[in-house]
């Protein structure tokens, strides 16, 4: 049986999307971390979906958790009934949905790392780095590491027939915003100087808003935290303002989320462009609520030298924060590629740990 070893990979299972890395690729004399994502939707299904003549097959894989098949991948929303819960739960990382998304991410890591007709049947990952929101980090780390480490079975490669065996040798669990900090440091070109500052990372994801305050490389744990609201809450709020039934349609929710992140004025609903610009006040009110919770925890921004914004709603959160604290605008920075900044940082940390660095 043919096998291959990946030195590092990373997975970030969020409430709206699941991001992953599969290694590095050479591009224009630079070595870039390869990233990908799938929506965090994993409907329970009876089996594979058949494609009829003239129609394309759905993009996704079927993974099994507790003997129940789940469909995971880019087209998961097309197999969703709309009845699957998307509540923000404290034990999310222990749920069947989380494990299904994790297995789906492993399948896509293998597909990204190997050619579709590869004879490889076993993929070993030396170190897999995953993240948790700060409000569940202490309580869920051990259980998540136990779930991740060991042997997993995932669907075959695109042109393969046999399921793949993925063996995770070591799992490192970190706070999600820590990834954005590491990623920003790597892109700054002067990480040594950067980590002499006091930094505050504000990470607005699909289901949670996390803040991470550090003094150099030391976290100020009592002033870090998380709040169980994010861009999914914003999308739901806009849907409710238009038509409460829209929140049960994952395709519409995804369209609204994308429109909010891109600051679009309209979104396609029922074949027509519907104005959502009028609902920006609703979104901003939720973001101000998140920021107020953060400020209650951090207490003072006077000792903070740099405020970093990451996550799918990072740009909008920065704009709201700038309006609340205009005197601090020059210290506010949006990280490069904010959607993937956390998972890229996870991958970089994994590389450092593999080389014995801290």
C-alpha positions in Angstrom: 0.0 0.0 0.0 1.4 3.4 -1.1 1.7 6.1 1.5 2.8 9.7 1.8 3.6 12.0 4.8 2.5 15.6 5.1 4.7 17.5 7.6 2.0 20.0 8.5 -1.7 20.7 7.8 -4.2 22.9 9.6 -8.0 22.9 9.9 -10.2 25.7 11.2 -13.8 24.5 11.6 -16.0 27.5 11.9 -19.8 28.0 12.1 -20.0 29.4 8.6 -17.0 27.9 6.8 -14.3 25.3 7.4 -10.8 26.3 6.2 -7.8 24.1 5.8 -4.2 24.0 4.5 -2.5 21.1 2.8 1.2 22.2 2.4 3.1 24.6 0.3 3.4 25.4 -3.4 6.1 27.3 -5.3 4.8 30.5 -7.0 6.9 33.2 -8.5 10.0 32.2 -6.5 8.0 32.2 -3.3 6.7 29.3 -1.2 3.0 29.8 -0.5 0.7 28.0 1.9 -2.0 26.2 0.0 -5.5 26.9 1.5 -9.0 25.9 0.8 -12.5 26.1 2.3 -15.9 24.4 2.3 -19.1 25.7 3.8 -19.8 24.5 7.4 -23.0 22.7 6.3 -23.1 18.9 6.5 -26.6 17.6 5.9 -27.4 14.0 6.8 -28.1 12.1 3.6 -29.1 8.6 2.4 -26.1 8.2 0.1 -24.5 9.6 -3.0 -26.6 11.9 -5.2 -27.0 10.8 -8.8 -26.4 13.2 -11.7 -28.8 12.9 -14.6 -27.9 13.5 -18.3 -27.1 17.2 -19.0 -26.7 18.1 -15.3 -23.5 18.4 -13.3 -22.7 16.2 -10.3 -22.7 17.9 -6.9 -19.3 18.8 -5.6 -18.7 17.1 -2.2 -18.0 13.9 -0.4 -19.9 11.6 1.9 -18.4 11.0 5.3 -19.8 8.8 8.0 -20.1 9.8 11.7 -21.7 7.4 14.2 -22.9 5.3 11.2 -24.8 8.3 9.7 -23.7 9.6 6.3 -23.2 13.3 5.9 -22.6 15.3 2.7 -19.7 17.8 3.0 -18.2 20.0 0.4 -18.7 23.1 -1.8 -22.3 22.1 -2.8 -23.5 20.9 0.7 -26.1 23.7 0.8 -27.7 22.1 -2.3 -28.4 18.9 -0.4 -29.5 20.7 2.8 -33.2 20.6 3.8 -32.7 23.9 5.6 -33.8 22.3 8.8 -30.3 21.6 10.1 -29.5 23.7 13.2 -26.8 26.4 13.0 -26.9 27.5 16.6 -23.7 28.6 18.3 -23.1 25.8 20.9 -20.4 25.6 23.6 -19.9 22.0 22.8 -19.7 22.5 19.0 -16.3 20.8 18.8 -17.8 17.6 20.3 -20.8 17.4 17.9 -21.3 15.1 15.0 -21.5 18.1 12.7 -18.0 19.2 13.7 -16.5 15.8 13.2 -18.2 15.5 9.8 -16.7 18.8 8.7 -13.3 17.8 10.1 -13.4 14.5 8.1 -14.5 16.5 5.0 -11.5 18.8 5.5 -9.2 15.8 5.7 -10.6 14.5 2.5 -10.0 17.8 0.7 -6.5 18.1 2.2 -5.7 14.8 0.6 -7.3 15.9 -2.7 -5.3 19.0 -2.7 -2.0 17.3 -1.8 -2.3 14.4 -4.2 -3.1 14.0 -7.9 -6.6 12.6 -8.5 -5.3 9.3 -9.9 -2.6 8.8 -7.2 -2.0 5.2 -6.0 -1.6 6.5 -2.4 -4.0 4.8 0.1 -2.5 6.1 3.4 -1.8 9.8 4.2 0.2 10.5 7.4 0.0 14.0 8.8 2.9 14.6 11.2 1.3 17.6 12.9 -2.2 18.9 12.4 -3.0 22.3 14.0 -6.6 23.2 14.8 -8.2 26.2 16.5 -10.9 26.8 19.1 -12.8 29.9 20.2 -11.4 31.4 23.4 -14.6 30.7 25.3 -14.2 26.9 24.8 -10.4 26.6 24.5 -9.7 25.4 28.1 -12.8 23.1 28.3 -12.6 21.5 24.9 -8.8 21.2 24.1 -8.2 17.7 25.4 -11.3 16.2 23.9 -10.6 17.8 20.5 -7.0 16.6 20.5 -8.2 13.1 21.4 -10.7 13.2 18.5 -8.2 14.5 15.9 -5.2 12.3 16.7 -5.2 8.8 15.3 -6.6 7.0 12.3 -9.5 8.3 10.1 -11.2 7.0 7.0 -12.2 9.4 4.3 -13.6 9.1 0.8 -11.3 8.1 -2.1 -9.5 10.6 -4.3 -11.4 11.9 -7.3 -10.4 9.0 -9.6 -9.8 6.5 -6.8 -11.9 3.5 -5.8 -10.6 2.8 -2.3 -11.2 5.0 0.8 -8.1 6.7 2.1 -6.7 6.2 5.6 -5.5 9.4 7.2 -3.3 9.1 10.3 -2.7 12.2 12.4 0.4 11.7 14.5 0.2 14.9 16.6 -2.4 17.6 17.1 -1.8 21.1 18.4 -4.8 23.1 19.6 -4.6 26.9 19.7 -6.8 29.9 20.2 -8.3 30.9 16.8 -7.1 34.6 16.9 -3.6 33.5 17.6 -3.4 32.3 14.0 -4.1 35.8 12.7 -1.4 37.3 14.9 1.2 34.8 13.6 0.1 35.3 10.0 0.3 39.1 10.3 3.8 38.8 11.8 5.0 36.6 9.0 3.6 39.1 6.4 5.0 42.1 8.2 8.7 41.3 7.3 9.7 42.4 10.8 8.1 39.9 13.2 10.8 40.4 15.8 9.9 44.1 16.2 6.2 43.4 15.9 6.2 41.0 18.8 7.7 43.6 21.1 4.4 45.4 21.0 1.1 44.9 22.8 -1.3 43.5 20.3 -5.1 43.0 20.3 -6.5 40.7 17.7 -10.3 41.1 17.0 -11.5 38.0 15.1 -15.1 38.1 13.9 -16.1 34.7 12.4 -19.3 33.1 11.5 -20.5 32.2 15.0 -18.2 33.8 17.5 -16.3 37.1 18.1 -12.9 36.5 19.7 -10.4 38.9 21.1 -6.9 38.1 22.0 -4.6 40.5 23.9 -0.9 39.8 24.1 2.2 41.4 25.6 4.8 40.4 23.1 4.4 36.6 22.8 2.6 36.3 26.2 -1.2 36.3 26.3 -3.0 38.4 28.9 -5.5 35.6 29.5 -7.8 37.4 31.9 -8.4 40.1 29.3 -8.9 37.7 26.4 -12.4 36.3 25.6 -15.1 35.5 23.2 -18.8 36.4 22.6 -21.2 34.0 20.9 -22.2 36.3 18.0 -20.6 36.7 14.6 -21.4 37.3 11.0 -24.0 34.5 10.9 -26.0 36.4 13.5 -25.7 39.5 11.3 -26.9 37.5 8.2 -29.8 36.1 10.2 -30.8 39.6 11.4 -30.9 40.9 7.9 -32.9 37.9 6.7 -35.4 38.5 9.5 -35.8 42.1 8.5 -36.7 41.1 5.0 -38.6 37.8 5.6 -38.2 35.6 8.7 -38.4 32.4 6.6 -35.2 33.3 4.7 -33.0 32.2 7.6 -34.1 28.6 6.9 -32.7 28.7 3.4 -28.9 28.2 3.6 -28.4 29.4 0.0 -30.0 32.8 0.8 -28.1 33.0 4.1 -24.9 32.5 2.2 -25.8 35.1 -0.3 -26.6 37.6 2.4 -23.4 36.9 4.3 -21.3 37.4 1.1 -23.2 40.6 0.4 -22.5 41.9 3.9 -18.8 41.0 3.7 -18.4 42.7 0.3 -20.5 45.7 1.4 -22.9 45.2 -1.5 -26.1 47.2 -1.7 -28.3 44.4 -2.9 -28.7 40.6 -2.8 -30.6 38.3 -5.2 -33.8 36.9 -3.5 -36.7 35.3 -5.5 -35.1 36.3 -8.7 -34.9 40.0 -7.9 -32.2 42.3 -6.4 -33.3 43.2 -2.9 -31.9 46.2 -1.2 -30.0 45.3 1.9 -28.1 48.6 2.3 -31.0 49.8 4.4 -30.2 47.1 7.0 -26.6 48.0 7.6 -27.6 49.8 10.8 -28.9 46.4 12.1 -25.6 44.8 11.3 -23.6 47.6 12.8 -25.7 47.4 16.0 -24.7 43.8 16.4 -21.0 44.6 15.8 -21.1 47.4 18.3 -22.6 45.0 20.8 -19.7 42.6 20.2 -17.1 45.4 20.6 -18.7 46.6 23.8 -18.4 43.1 25.3 -14.7 43.1 24.2 -14.1 46.5 25.8 -15.7 45.4 29.0 -13.1 42.5 29.1 -10.0 44.4 27.8 -10.8 47.4 30.0 -8.5 49.9 28.4 -6.9 50.3 25.0 -4.3 52.8 26.2 -1.6 50.1 26.5 -2.5 48.5 23.2 -0.1 49.4 20.4 -1.6 47.5 17.5 -5.2 46.4 16.9 -5.6 43.7 14.2 -8.8 42.7 12.5 -9.4 39.3 11.1 -12.2 36.9 10.0 -14.9 37.2 7.4 -16.3 40.3 8.9 -13.0 41.9 9.7 -13.3 44.9 7.3 -16.8 45.8 8.5 -15.8 45.4 12.2 -12.8 47.7 11.6 -15.1 50.4 10.2 -17.4 50.2 13.2 -14.5 50.2 15.6 -13.0 53.2 13.8 -16.3 55.1 14.2 -16.4 54.3 17.9 -12.7 55.2 18.5 -11.6 57.6 15.8 -8.5 58.5 17.8 -7.2 55.0 17.4 -7.6 54.6 13.6 -3.9 54.7 12.9 -3.3 51.7 15.1 -6.0 49.6 13.4 -4.9 47.1 10.7 -6.9 44.6 8.6 -4.8 41.4 8.3 -4.0 40.2 4.8 -6.7 37.8 3.4 -8.6 37.9 6.7 -10.8 34.8 6.0 -7.7 32.6 5.8 -5.4 34.4 8.2 -6.1 32.1 11.1 -5.6 28.9 9.3 -2.4 30.2 7.6 -1.1 31.1 11.0 -1.9 27.7 12.3 0.1 26.2 9.5 3.1 28.5 10.2 3.0 27.6 13.9 3.0 23.9 12.9 6.1 24.4 10.8 7.8 26.2 13.7 6.9 23.5 16.2 8.2 20.8 13.8 11.5 22.6 13.7 11.7 22.8 17.5 11.0 26.6 17.7 8.6 28.3 20.0 
